[in-house]
Amino acid sequence: AGSLNGCSRELLGLAERLAQMLQSRVGAVVIGHETNSLAEEAVAYGADDVFVADAEYLKCYRDEPYSDVLKGLVQKHRPWVLLGGATAEGRALMPRVAILLDTGLTADCTDLDIDPENGLLRQTRPAFGGNILATIICRDKRPQMATVRPGVFPLPEPDWGREGQVNNVAVDTQNLSSGISWLSSEVNDVEEGDVREAEIIVAAGKGVGGPDGVDMVWQLADKLGAVVGASRAVVDAGWLPYRHQVGQTGSTVQPHLYIACGISGAIQ
């Protein structure tokens, strides 16, 4: 099961802040197999109630069974707000759940707040190519759903002394199905660093000219102990893989030092 990823920890800290405004509780959903350690970690990062759907059938992420499990939990417990990460899995899961629940979803939010007058979730995200920030509300449908880009909100400090309620959810695997069969998985063991957690980033843009220019960026990054980033043009050209992409269509980053090499830049 490993541990919670950074985006999940950010969401728990954010949910705790929103719940305080609403004088409500924070719930977390853990779906997978052999996930007890994740439930304990979720409590430490701010969850008051953790709902654990544990089954071998759920060991690997697939859209249909995960969305069916989450839909059932939402219909049973009826949360006011449902948050998810704008990760690869979250971007597949949350829109599907929103459709199943017949509610709205604001994707890739950069800020969330509670309207003190009516308790509605104010969901802020870039619009028109990042030229403006739009604040969106969902007046009539529930739950109010939003996904948040990783790296936007600060990581909370865990409190391993916190107490929370862990609830084991019965999973009827006979009623779960998927059009996808999981054949195998392979962990990338290349130690290149994660741009989302890097304190120093040296990023390559189309202006570096080609793979030789990217090699120079790697050399500079190595000297600085930095992680290599890339613009979309560099990734599209095949000079670096997508995991290096920084920006609106890549990863949101919060380094202490960012050096852009050959990147023309955009408004965001």
Order of alpha helices (4+ residues) and beta strands (2+ residues): alpha-beta-alpha-beta-alpha-beta-alpha-beta-beta-beta-beta-beta-beta-beta-alpha-beta-alpha-beta
